């Protein structure tokens, strides 16, 4: 397996692990904010991952890592509990990204 195929496979697996994020954020975006959630992927570069934002504000970021667990950075404190319940895996570190 070539390096690009390996990194694509790893990226796809990381995104599949955090699949519940989509539903949780969609519910939060419509029920609390009344705005749509936007998803953007970065496959190349220094920090490949996925960013979910609402009205330009980053809510959750997935940062993939080739040499360790991936990181899910939660920027909205009210999302931390539901995401922690939904995502239980040793392949993912779930962290609150405080603004300070």
N, C-alpha and C positions, 0 to 999 in steps of 0.2 A: 504494500500500500504506500503510495507516494505521500510526501509530507503535506501537500495541499489536500489530498483526500482525507488524511488523518485529521487535519485541523477542521475541515468541513464536517466530518463525522462527529468530532468532539463538540463543535458549535451546535450542530443539530440536536445532539443528545442533551446538551445543557439547556437549550430552549425547550425541549420536550419535558425536562424535569420541572420546569417552572410554568407549565401549562395552566395551572389554576390561577396564576396571576391575571390572565386575561379576563376571566369571569369576575374575580373579586374587584378588579379595577373598573370593569364595565358597570358593575352594580354601584360602586362608589361614585363614579363619574356621573351617572344619571340620577341617582337618588340624592346625593349630597350636593354636587356641584351643578347639575343640570347642563353639563357640557360633555362633549365626546372625548374619549381617550384616544390619543395618538400613539402609535408604535413606530419606532425607527430602529433599524438594524445596522450594526457596523461589523462587517465580517473581516475587514482588513485593517491594518494599522496597529498601533501600540496597545490599545485596549478594545479588543473585539467584544461585542455584546449587544444588548438590546436596551432601549430606553423607552419607558412609557411616560407620557406627559399629558397634562390636562391644561388647556389654555396657555401653553408655553412653559408651564411649571413642571419640572421633573418630579414625578411621584415615586417611581421605582426604576432602578438600573440593574441589569444583569451584566456582570463583568466576568468573562470566561478566562480561565487560566490553564495553560498547558501543563503546568507542573504543580498541581495542587487543587484544592476544592475551588469551585466557582463562587463568586460573591453576589449576593442579592442585596443591594443597598436600597433601603426604604427611606424616602425623604419625608413622608407624611406619617406622623406618629400613630394616627388612628388606623392605619393600614397594617401596622406591625403585628398586632394580635391575630387578625384573620389570616395573614400570610404565614405566620409562624405555625398556626394550627394546620393549615393546608399543605405546607411544604416540610416534610420530615424526611430528610435524607442526609447521609454523611458526605455526599458529594457537593454540598452547597452550604455556604456560611451565610446566614441571614443576619444583617446588621442594620441598625438605625443610623442613618447619616445625618447627624445633627448639624445645624447650620453654624454653630459656633466653633 
